[in-house]
Amino acid sequence: MELTLLLLQDFMNYQALLTEVNAIARQAGAAILEIYGREAKLDVTTKENDSPLTEADLAAHRIIVDALQELTPALPILSEESKAISWEQRQSWQTYWLVDPLDGTKEFINRNGEFTVNIALIDNGRPVLGVVYVPVLDIGYTGSPEGAWKEENGKREAIQTAAIQEDQHTVSVVASRSHKGEDLEAWLERAAERFPQMELLSMGSSLKICLVAEGKADIYPRLALTSEWDTGAAQAILEAAGGLLTDADFNIYRYNQKEDILNPFFFAIGDRAFDWQSI
């Protein structure tokens, strides 16, 4: 905590730091868009885990890492495109940046626009500040202990999660566009028995969690594997907007607590008061 306190003293408050990080995310987004707009076929390689990698991932990574190192030279950075960092090194980190330079590379390759730039500040396992930027739409989501906001068309407005009114509420469930399976189908069947009306929204990248944060969806059940850089920034925004991100046992998810960086199955929840565990 001492390092974070010093960091915040330097910037006076979270809001000033959020402004700086938001600008970095937009710089990375501009670099992504430059590549996205080319008419030539995108050059795609495959990483060891079989996930795709493009020039845009690497360009955004370099911009973000360089800018964060200049902004907060004392803080380590864990990016999806970083070289492997051992658990022996990471487990000593109290405060660090967690980055996905281009979340939704498959969406980027498919040119559907549903990809984001994700930057989170993690402190003692908690995402305390987050920026999710959508380059194609020029929409930014930000969150800190001071609140959560959405910036669109030059306007910045506070956002919050929606409350459930079980008897008359149309429950909106957001799901991955490219990752579905039997566990999710089973959960959806149980939810359909509970609610009189239910709609399913499909979306790519961390936008799914942001939809819950701004009250356009009620829950995002992610019953497939992801990595910590996929969720850190959006979780900070969701919690700032009044929601929660929990593991499958409904414990609040925390970061850098184990050797691998894979997330367990999780739920991004809008209404904290509703008994989601009963479904």
Order of alpha helices (4+ residues) and beta strands (2+ residues): alpha-alpha-beta-beta-alpha-beta-alpha-beta-alpha-beta-beta-beta-beta-beta-beta-alpha-beta-alpha-beta-beta-alpha-beta-beta-beta
